Amino acid sequence: MSLTMQVKQELTRFDDSLTCCDSWELKAFLLRSGYYTIGRNNHVLSIIVDHYAVARRLFNLLRQAGVASPSILRQQEKRLQKNRFLVSLYGQDQIDALLVYLDLKEAGKHLSLPRKLTAVPKRLCCKKSVLRGAFLVGGSISVSRQSGYHLEISCNSIDDARVYQKTLQSFELNPLLRKRKELVFLYLKNAEAIADFLRIIGAGSTLLQIESLRVVNSMRNRVNRLVNCETANLEKTVASAHHQLETIGQVERLVGLDNLSPTLREAALLRRSYPEASLKELGELVEPPVSKSAMSSRFRQLEKVVAKEGISNRG
């Protein structure tokens, strides 16, 4: 199951007993995917969704809004070979009553379905509800190592997108807006912002799963960084030790180790005895122990001996 479907299935089980919130969620469905047709003998209001669980949620919202007999019809989209679900209600009076209930028209006026979300809900619970409906009917979410975190909501128009944008901004979220063909999208790429969004719309279980994944990925990345750092340090230590052993061999050929000062001879012999040790570890073997910088200084002095004797021999 995709992450998008997991979130939507969780949202379809959301228990919201406030009538005002239900109306805003239902309004988001209608404005995004509602179609109103008038035939010779009948009026039909239909809403198209992609998943049966979402269709059942919509069916229940319509029943709560007073619709007596909505229906669910499964259709197959041949081009994409996927199922779509058509939730419909019939009859001019029933459709008119629903649109009045949702404040999408005034009673007695010409029956039509508006296509714009005109205002941000005032109540906090209603803001959450309209965002929940927007995600159910037009949202998607994905998490991958290559692309990272991505959540988007498709809208019918720039006007709708800006209303949703303002609604999200009231929760201190700042989605970006872009246009793709005829649709407009709001999207979030920040993992923390996406987590906040899921918390707002009530997808707590999926949020916990994503947060757990974030922790695992964070720990994995941290371990990888530490391993890479340790590997780099080890490679640096090995390269440094190899260079020091070469210097010691040159000193032995040019002047002999017995002709060195006691401290330099001790450093040379320790390096030969412990070729894998770091400078810090070599310093701890000296009696009395010396610092890493002191050991580094001794090997620099050995390099100076090689440089000096090499020049003398060429002269």
Backbone torsions as a table, in degrees:
resi	resn	phi	psi	omega
1	MET	NA	134.4	179.3
2	SER	-69.7	158.2	178.5
3	LEU	-63.0	-36.7	177.7
4	THR	-59.7	-47.4	-179.0
5	MET	-67.0	-33.9	178.5
6	GLN	-62.8	-44.1	178.1
7	VAL	-63.7	-44.7	-176.8
8	LYS	-66.1	-39.2	178.1
9	GLN	-64.1	-37.8	177.5
10	GLU	-65.5	-40.6	-179.0
11	LEU	-67.7	-30.3	-180.0
12	THR	-69.0	-16.8	177.5
13	ARG	-95.7	3.7	-177.3
14	PHE	-67.5	128.9	-178.0
15	ASP	-98.8	108.9	-179.3
16	ASP	-124.5	108.9	-175.2
17	SER	-91.1	-2.4	-179.1
18	LEU	-84.6	120.1	-177.0
19	THR	-59.8	-38.2	-178.2
20	CYS	-62.8	-38.8	-179.4
21	CYS	-68.2	-42.0	178.0
22	ASP	-58.8	-39.8	-178.1
23	SER	-65.9	-36.5	179.0
24	TRP	-70.8	-38.1	177.6
25	GLU	-64.8	-43.7	178.7
26	LEU	-65.4	-36.9	178.3
27	LYS	-62.0	-39.7	178.2
28	ALA	-61.3	-39.8	176.8
29	PHE	-61.1	-50.1	-175.0
30	LEU	-63.5	-45.1	-175.7
31	LEU	-69.8	-29.0	-179.8
32	ARG	-83.9	-43.4	-171.1
33	SER	-133.8	20.3	179.9
34	GLY	-87.0	143.2	178.4
35	TYR	-135.3	128.5	-178.0
36	TYR	-113.3	121.0	-179.5
37	THR	-124.1	145.3	179.5
38	ILE	-120.5	115.7	176.1
39	GLY	-97.9	-173.5	-179.0
40	ARG	-66.1	-37.6	-175.1
41	ASN	-119.4	2.3	-174.7
42	ASN	-155.3	156.1	172.9
43	HIS	-114.1	134.9	-177.3
44	VAL	-131.4	130.6	172.4
45	LEU	-113.3	119.6	-175.3
46	SER	-123.2	148.1	176.8
47	ILE	-130.8	127.8	-177.7
48	ILE	-102.0	129.1	176.0
49	VAL	-131.6	166.7	-172.1
50	ASP	-97.0	-13.9	-173.6
51	HIS	-133.6	145.2	-177.5
52	TYR	-64.9	-38.8	179.8
53	ALA	-60.5	-38.7	177.7
54	VAL	-68.2	-38.3	177.6
55	ALA	-62.0	-40.3	178.0
56	ARG	-65.7	-38.9	176.5
57	ARG	-60.7	-46.2	179.5
58	LEU	-63.2	-41.8	177.1
59	PHE	-56.2	-46.4	-179.3
60	ASN	-67.2	-37.3	177.6
61	LEU	-63.9	-39.3	177.9
62	LEU	-65.9	-40.1	177.3
63	ARG	-62.5	-42.7	179.0
64	GLN	-64.5	-27.0	179.5
65	ALA	-84.0	1.8	175.4
66	GLY	100.2	3.9	177.8
67	VAL	-73.7	126.5	-171.6
68	ALA	-75.7	-42.1	-172.4
69	SER	-145.3	68.2	172.8
70	PRO	-68.9	158.1	-179.8
71	SER	-129.4	155.6	176.8
72	ILE	-120.3	123.8	179.8
73	LEU	-122.0	127.9	178.2
74	ARG	-88.0	134.0	176.2
75	GLN	-125.2	152.3	175.6
76	GLN	-112.7	124.2	177.9
77	GLU	-84.2	111.2	-172.4
78	LYS	-63.8	-39.1	-175.0
79	ARG	-63.1	-41.0	-177.5
80	LEU	-102.5	-4.2	-179.5
81	GLN	53.0	49.9	178.8
82	LYS	-138.5	154.2	-179.8
83	ASN	-82.1	143.4	170.3
84	ARG	-129.4	156.1	-175.3
85	PHE	-125.0	131.4	-177.5
86	LEU	-107.1	113.8	177.8
87	VAL	-101.9	120.1	-171.2
88	SER	-129.1	153.0	168.8
89	LEU	-134.5	151.1	-169.3
90	TYR	-123.7	151.0	174.5
91	GLY	102.3	129.2	-176.6
92	GLN	-60.5	-43.7	-177.0
93	ASP	-64.3	-42.0	-178.6
94	GLN	-67.5	-41.6	178.5
95	ILE	-66.8	-42.4	178.9
96	ASP	-60.6	-43.8	-179.7
97	ALA	-63.4	-38.9	179.5
98	LEU	-65.2	-45.5	-178.5
99	LEU	-66.4	-34.7	175.3
100	VAL	-66.5	-43.6	179.2
101	TYR	-59.2	-35.8	-178.4
102	LEU	-88.6	4.5	-177.8
103	ASP	60.1	33.0	177.1
104	LEU	-96.4	-8.1	173.0
105	LYS	-160.2	164.3	176.3
106	GLU	-95.3	146.3	-178.8
107	ALA	-59.6	138.0	176.3
108	GLY	88.2	-15.7	-179.7
109	LYS	-83.0	168.7	-178.6
110	HIS	-55.9	135.7	-175.8
111	LEU	-80.2	119.9	175.9
112	SER	-156.5	163.6	-179.5
113	LEU	-108.3	112.2	177.2
114	PRO	-67.6	157.1	-176.7
115	ARG	-115.6	9.4	-176.5
116	LYS	-125.7	141.5	171.4
117	LEU	-87.3	112.7	-167.4
118	THR	-90.0	-20.3	-174.8
119	ALA	-150.9	153.1	174.4
120	VAL	-76.3	132.8	176.2
121	PRO	-56.4	147.8	-177.6
122	LYS	-85.5	-39.3	-176.3
123	ARG	-83.6	145.1	-178.4
124	LEU	-60.3	-43.2	-178.8
125	CYS	-63.0	-35.5	-179.4
126	CYS	-72.9	-34.5	175.5
127	LYS	-61.2	-44.3	178.3
128	LYS	-62.3	-39.0	-176.7
129	SER	-68.2	-42.6	-179.2
130	VAL	-68.6	-31.7	175.6
131	LEU	-69.9	-36.8	177.2
132	ARG	-62.4	-46.5	178.5
133	GLY	-63.0	-39.4	179.5
134	ALA	-62.4	-39.9	179.5
135	PHE	-71.5	-40.7	-179.3
136	LEU	-59.8	-39.9	-174.9
137	VAL	-92.8	-21.8	-176.1
138	GLY	-147.2	20.1	-175.7
139	GLY	-104.4	158.4	173.3
140	SER	-151.5	155.1	179.8
141	ILE	-145.1	143.2	178.7
142	SER	-147.7	150.2	176.3
143	VAL	-135.8	125.3	178.1
144	SER	-148.4	158.0	179.1
145	ARG	-66.6	-33.4	-177.2
146	GLN	-77.0	-49.7	-173.6
147	SER	-96.8	-12.9	-178.4
148	GLY	77.4	-144.6	-176.7
149	TYR	-97.7	137.6	179.5
150	HIS	-149.8	126.5	175.4
151	LEU	-131.8	134.7	178.6
152	GLU	-142.3	155.6	176.5
153	ILE	-129.9	123.3	178.9
154	SER	-85.8	143.8	-177.9
155	CYS	-129.7	161.1	179.7
156	ASN	-75.6	-30.6	-172.7
157	SER	-152.0	168.5	174.6
158	ILE	-60.7	-38.6	-179.0
159	ASP	-62.0	-45.8	177.3
160	ASP	-60.7	-45.7	-177.7
161	ALA	-59.8	-39.2	-178.8
162	ARG	-70.4	-33.5	175.4
163	VAL	-65.8	-44.8	177.0
164	TYR	-64.5	-37.2	178.4
165	GLN	-61.3	-44.3	178.0
166	LYS	-64.8	-37.6	178.5
167	THR	-63.2	-43.6	178.4
168	LEU	-67.5	-36.1	179.3
169	GLN	-65.4	-26.0	176.2
170	SER	-68.3	-16.6	174.2
171	PHE	-101.8	14.7	179.9
172	GLU	64.0	32.3	171.8
173	LEU	-109.3	141.5	-175.7
174	ASN	-126.0	79.8	-180.0
175	PRO	-70.8	150.0	174.8
176	LEU	-90.1	157.5	-175.9
177	LEU	-121.0	135.5	176.3
178	ARG	-147.6	161.2	-178.5
179	LYS	-115.2	134.2	178.0
180	ARG	-130.3	110.1	-175.1
181	LYS	56.4	-118.9	-177.5
182	GLU	-94.5	-5.1	-176.2
183	LEU	-104.7	155.1	176.5
184	VAL	-114.8	139.6	-176.1
185	PHE	-124.7	142.2	165.0
186	LEU	-104.4	139.7	179.8
187	TYR	-146.4	153.3	176.4
188	LEU	-123.1	138.7	178.4
189	LYS	-117.0	-16.0	-177.8
190	ASN	-80.4	129.6	-176.3
191	ALA	-60.7	-41.0	-179.3
192	GLU	-67.5	-38.8	178.3
193	ALA	-65.1	-40.8	178.2
194	ILE	-65.1	-40.3	177.1
195	ALA	-61.1	-42.2	178.1
196	ASP	-63.0	-40.6	179.3
197	PHE	-62.0	-46.5	179.2
198	LEU	-61.7	-36.6	177.4
199	ARG	-65.3	-39.7	-178.8
200	ILE	-64.7	-44.4	-175.3
201	ILE	-84.3	-6.0	173.9
202	GLY	96.9	19.7	178.6
203	ALA	-94.4	61.6	-173.9
204	GLY	-65.1	-41.1	-177.4
205	SER	-66.4	-45.1	177.9
206	THR	-65.1	-36.5	177.6
207	LEU	-59.3	-44.9	179.1
208	LEU	-60.9	-39.4	179.5
209	GLN	-65.0	-43.1	179.9
210	ILE	-67.6	-40.0	178.6
211	GLU	-63.4	-39.8	177.1
212	SER	-62.1	-41.6	178.0
213	LEU	-63.7	-40.1	178.7
214	ARG	-61.3	-42.1	-180.0
215	VAL	-64.3	-44.8	179.9
216	VAL	-61.5	-45.3	179.9
217	ASN	-64.8	-39.2	179.4
218	SER	-63.8	-43.5	179.2
219	MET	-66.0	-40.4	178.9
220	ARG	-62.7	-43.4	179.2
221	ASN	-65.2	-38.2	179.8
222	ARG	-65.8	-44.1	178.8
223	VAL	-62.2	-42.0	179.2
224	ASN	-62.1	-40.5	178.8
225	ARG	-64.1	-42.6	179.4
226	LEU	-64.5	-42.6	179.2
227	VAL	-63.7	-44.1	179.4
228	ASN	-63.0	-39.2	179.1
229	CYS	-65.7	-44.8	178.9
230	GLU	-63.5	-39.7	178.7
231	THR	-63.7	-43.2	179.3
232	ALA	-63.5	-42.3	178.7
233	ASN	-64.2	-39.8	179.5
234	LEU	-64.8	-43.8	178.8
235	GLU	-62.4	-39.0	178.6
236	LYS	-65.3	-41.9	179.1
237	THR	-63.1	-43.5	-179.6
238	VAL	-64.0	-44.1	-179.6
239	ALA	-63.9	-40.5	-179.7
240	SER	-65.7	-43.5	-180.0
241	ALA	-63.6	-40.1	179.5
242	HIS	-62.5	-42.5	178.5
243	HIS	-63.7	-40.8	-179.9
244	GLN	-65.6	-38.5	177.9
245	LEU	-65.4	-38.5	176.5
246	GLU	-63.6	-40.4	178.7
247	THR	-63.2	-43.4	179.5
248	ILE	-61.4	-41.2	177.8
249	GLY	-62.2	-39.0	178.5
250	GLN	-67.6	-40.9	178.1
251	VAL	-61.2	-41.2	-178.3
252	GLU	-63.8	-39.3	179.7
253	ARG	-71.9	-35.3	-174.4
254	LEU	-82.2	-45.3	-175.1
255	VAL	-128.1	-16.8	-176.4
256	GLY	86.0	138.4	-177.7
257	LEU	-68.1	-29.4	-178.5
258	ASP	-67.9	-18.3	-178.9
259	ASN	-91.9	3.3	177.9
260	LEU	-84.4	163.2	172.9
261	SER	-66.3	156.2	-177.6
262	PRO	-54.7	-40.1	-177.6
263	THR	-68.5	-40.7	-180.0
264	LEU	-71.1	-38.6	177.7
265	ARG	-63.5	-40.7	179.1
266	GLU	-62.7	-42.3	179.0
267	ALA	-63.1	-42.3	-179.9
268	ALA	-64.3	-44.2	-178.4
269	LEU	-68.8	-38.0	177.6
270	LEU	-64.1	-41.2	180.0
271	ARG	-64.7	-39.1	178.2
272	ARG	-67.0	-34.2	-179.6
273	SER	-76.6	-29.4	-176.8
274	TYR	-130.7	72.3	-175.3
275	PRO	-65.2	-23.8	-177.4
276	GLU	-91.6	-9.2	-174.1
277	ALA	-72.4	149.5	174.2
278	SER	-80.2	169.6	178.3
279	LEU	-61.8	-37.3	179.1
280	LYS	-63.2	-43.4	179.9
281	GLU	-66.6	-37.4	176.6
282	LEU	-64.7	-41.1	179.4
283	GLY	-61.3	-32.8	179.8
284	GLU	-73.6	-17.9	179.1
285	LEU	-86.0	-14.0	179.3
286	VAL	-74.6	147.7	177.1
287	GLU	-113.4	115.1	-11.1
288	PRO	-71.7	160.9	-177.8
289	PRO	-58.2	147.2	177.1
290	VAL	-125.2	167.9	-176.8
291	SER	-78.0	168.9	176.0
292	LYS	-60.9	-42.1	-179.1
293	SER	-65.4	-33.8	178.2
294	ALA	-65.8	-41.9	178.1
295	MET	-66.1	-39.6	178.2
296	SER	-62.0	-38.9	178.7
297	SER	-62.8	-38.2	-179.1
298	ARG	-66.3	-39.0	179.0
299	PHE	-72.3	-29.9	174.6
300	ARG	-66.6	-36.3	177.0
301	GLN	-65.1	-37.1	176.1
302	LEU	-63.2	-38.9	177.1
303	GLU	-63.6	-37.4	178.2
304	LYS	-66.0	-35.7	177.0
305	VAL	-61.5	-45.6	179.7
306	VAL	-61.3	-45.2	-178.5
307	ALA	-62.8	-44.1	-178.0
308	LYS	-66.0	-46.2	-178.1
309	GLU	-69.5	-32.9	177.8
310	GLY	-64.4	-41.3	178.2
311	ILE	-65.7	-40.8	179.8
312	SER	-61.6	-42.8	-178.6
313	ASN	-66.7	-35.6	178.5
314	ARG	-70.0	-31.6	179.2
315	GLY	-69.8	NA	NA
